[in-house]
């Protein structure tokens, strides 16, 4: 897996990445970035994974 640091205009940089051959663009753990990409109509598919945390009192809180 390669990583690309985006500097400058996010929309322009992501559009340039999408034109390159290769795999999909994957974002891990940045809801703010994903919301920004969606705002600019740059997201084609979303897979969401929720992380549940055990608090020790038999109550699970789900972070989304």
C-alpha positions in Angstrom: 0.0 0.0 0.0 1.3 3.4 -0.9 0.5 6.7 0.9 0.2 10.2 -0.6 0.4 13.4 1.4 -2.0 15.9 0.0 -0.7 19.5 0.1 -2.8 22.2 -1.5 -6.3 22.0 -2.8 -7.9 18.8 -1.6 -10.4 18.4 -4.4 -7.8 19.0 -7.1 -5.3 16.6 -5.5 -7.9 13.8 -5.1 -9.1 14.2 -8.7 -5.5 13.8 -9.8 -5.1 10.6 -7.7 -8.3 9.2 -9.1 -7.0 9.6 -12.7 -3.9 7.5 -11.9 -4.1 3.7 -12.5 -4.2 1.5 -9.5 -6.4 0.5 -6.6 -9.1 2.4 -4.8 -8.3 5.3 -2.4 -8.7 4.2 1.2 -9.2 6.5 4.2 -8.8 5.1 7.7 -10.0 6.9 10.8 -10.7 10.4 9.5 -14.4 11.2 9.6 -13.7 14.9 8.9 -11.7 14.1 5.8 -14.4 11.7 4.5 -17.1 14.4 5.1 -15.0 16.9 3.2 -14.5 14.4 0.3 -18.3 13.7 0.3 -19.1 17.4 0.2 -17.0 17.7 -3.0 -18.7 14.6 -4.5 -15.4 12.6 -4.4 -16.7 9.5 -2.7 -18.1 6.6 -4.7 -18.5 4.0 -2.0 -18.4 3.9 1.8 -17.7 1.0 4.0 -18.2 1.7 7.7 -16.8 -0.3 10.6 -17.9 0.6 14.2 -15.7 0.1 17.1 -17.4 -1.0 20.4 -15.6 -0.4 23.7 -16.3 -2.4 26.9 -16.5 0.0 29.9 -16.4 -2.6 32.6 -20.0 -2.1 33.6 -21.6 -4.4 31.0 -22.5 -1.4 28.8 -21.0 -1.0 25.4 -20.7 2.4 23.9 -20.4 2.6 20.1 -18.2 5.3 18.6 -19.4 6.5 15.2 
